[in-house]
Amino acid sequence: MLDALLRAAADGAHSRPEIRTRALVHRTGMLLVRTPEGAARFDRRLVELARDVPGFAALVLRWLTDAPQEWAAVVGPSARHTVEALETSRQAMPMPMQAAGREHGSLRPA
């Protein structure tokens, strides 16, 4: 049930206020981390959603940066590092250059 709520929070993040999504994810995490198995499940699922749902990694990273003490009890260090790496790799990935007219584009930056 909590896994489905977490998935719905991530999938619908673009259609609701960020504060609401943040509250849903945090509350779900607080419920799951009551047991070691739940904490591990929350971390794994958070990483999966950050990888699969466009824009979710950026949201999670912003929450972790803005309130590190609040999220430290919910998100483990491994999950935090993985989300940071996912978002950093997406930002660093260069876009192929577009060609003028009907020419072919280049995959190398100018």
Secondary structure, DSSP 4 states (H G I P E B T S, - for coil): -HHHHHHHHHHTGGGS-HHHHHHHHHHHHHHHTTSHHHHHHHHHHHHHHHHHSTTHHHHHHHHHHH-HHHHHTTS-HHHHHHHHHHHHHHHH-PPPBPPSTTSPPBSS--
